[in-house]
Amino acid sequence: MEQNQPNSFSRNKLVVEHAIEKGLFASRWLMAPIYIGLVGGLILVLISFFQELIHLFSDVQYLNPTTIILGVLSLIDMSLAGNLLLIVIYSGYENFVSKIDTSTHVDQPEWKGSIDFSSLKLKLIASIVAISGIHLLKVFMESGKVPEKEIMWMVIIHVTFVASGVFLALMDYISAHTKVIKNK
């Protein structure tokens, strides 16, 4: 009788442990509404893009080349933000919630399903650097309107983003090569 108690305890422990693990695994679905919310953010970027485009076309006869370039840079900026949102939505959902089965769809993005968390971080920082660079370019083109101290801080922030991207890439490189060395 005494020998059954440890087995019974072990069995109950395994049942509780399995239930906890199953619950933790199921908790990934709490992220799904967040990705749906990001789709809402993508819709807002789309609306903003068309507002800017309409604004540019409606004022085209009054615009000088610099203003047109600044408007186009704003459109590119929104395009990059939209691309970034798509990458985060797809790869985040696939990495943390569930695989998206679009294998039969002809327009399936080639990168879908191949971006792991490490690649996502690098794409995120690369997009942030590109967006920051576009903002900086716009500020340089309007340099007479922006105080020098503000431009200085924008350059410092941009360089910080660039350095962060380089350090992230370096850490991923070291991590990948450390795994290769350990596996040999």
N, C-alpha and C positions, 0 to 999 in steps of 0.2 A: 504494500500500500504506500509506503514511503517513497518507493522508486517511481510511482506514478505522479507524484506531486511535482517533481522537477520537470518531467515531460509535459505535464499539463500547464505548468507555469511557462515553459519554453514555447509551447504551442500558442498560449494566450498572448505572450509577448510578440510572437511573429505575426499574429492576427492584428494586434494593435499597431505594430510597426508597419505592416502592409497597408492598413487603413490610412495611417498618417502619410505614408509615401504616395499613396494613390491620391489623397487630398492635395498634397503639395504639387504633384504632377498636374492635377486638374486646375490648380490655381493659375496656370499659364493663361487660361481663357479670360482671366480678368484683364489681360492686355488687349484683347480683341476690340473692346469699345474705344480704347485709346487710338488704335490704328484707324478705326472708323472716323474718329474725331479728326485725325490728321487728313483724311479724305476731305472733310469739311474745310480744313485749312487750305487744301489744294484748290477747292472751289473758290475760296476767297482770293487766292493768288490769281486765279483765272479771271475773276471779275475785275480785280485791280489792273491786270494786264490789259484787258479790253478798254477799261476806262482811260488808261494812259494812251493806248493806241488811238482811240477816238479823239482824245484831247489833242494829240499830235496832228492828226489829219484835219481836224476842224480849224486849227490855227496855222496850218502849213504856209499860207501866203504871208504871214507876219513873222515867221521864224527865220533866224539866221542859221548858218551852218553849225555853229557851236551849240545852239539850243537844240537843233535836230539831233546832233550826236549825243548830247546829254539825254534826250528823250529815248533814243535807241539804246543807250547804255542802261537806262532804267528798265526797258523791255528785256534786255539780256539778263539783267539782274533778277528780274522776276522769273525768267525762264530757268535760270540756275536754281533759284529757290524751289520752283516746281519740280525740277529734276531731282533735287535733293529730297524733297518730300516723298516722291515716288520710290526712290531707293530705300529710304527709311521705312516706308509703309510695307513694301514687298519683302525686303530682306529681314526687317524686324519681325514681321508676322511669321515668315518662314523659319527664322532662327529660333524664335521664342514661343510661338503658338502652334502652328500647324503648317504642313506643306500645302501649297496652292497647286491644285491639279489642273493645269491648262495645257497638258502635253499634246492635245489634239488641236489646239488653236494655232493657226498659221502665223499670227502676229506676236507670238510669245517672245518677250525680250530674251536675247541670247544670254545675258548675264543673270537672268532670274534663276534662283536656286544655287548659284555658284558664289554668292557673296556671303562670306562668313562674318562673324563679329569683328574680327581684325580688319578685314577689307572694308567693312562698313565704317569703322572709325576713320580709316584713311580717306575714304571717299567723303565723309562728313567734313573732316578738316580741310580737304582739298577744295570742297565747295565753299566753305567759309572763307578760305584764303581768296578764292576767285571773286566772291561777292564783296569782300573787303577791298580787294584790288580795284574793282569797278567803282565802288564808292570813293575810293581815294583818287582815282582818275577823274571822276566827276568833280571832286573838290579842287583838284589841280586846275581843271578847266575853268573853274569859277574862282580862282585864287584871289581875285580882288575883293570878293564878297565874304570870304571866310578868314577870320583872324589867324595870324601865324601860329599862335599857341595852340589853337584847335587843330590846325593842320599837323603840327608837331605831334600832338597826342594821337591823331589818327595814324600817322606813320609808325609811331611806337606800337600801337595796338596791332597794326598790320604785320609788322616785323615779329611781334610776339606770336601771332597766329602762324606765320611761316615757320618760326623756330619750333613751335609746338608740333606742327606737322612733320618737320624733319625728325624731331625726337621720337614721335610716335612711330614713324617708319623705321627708325633705327632700333627702337625697342622690339618691334615686330620682327625685324631682320635678325636680331640677336636671339630672340625667343625661338624663331624657326630653326636657326642653326644650332642652338642648344639642344633642341629636340632631336635633330638629325644626329648629333654627336652622341647623345644618350642612347639612341636606338642602334648604334653601331656596336 
